[in-house]
Amino acid sequence: MRLNIQGLESYPSIKRITVKPQTDRWVFPQTNAGVIVPAEGRITNLDAPQDTPAL
């Protein structure tokens, strides 16, 4: 799945909230619903080794 970050940035009245470093929540004003986007939409490896607990 690919995200159109430029499309989000140009969406009227959308709010970008930084949740933590490298993680943003984009909130749509009409519904107050949002989407959480890690690493500004770049492909990231979210898998952890079996013996390492997820943080």
Secondary structure, DSSP 8 states (H G I E B T S, - for coil): ----HHHHHHSTT-EEEEEETTEEEEE-TTT--EEEEEGGG--------TTS---
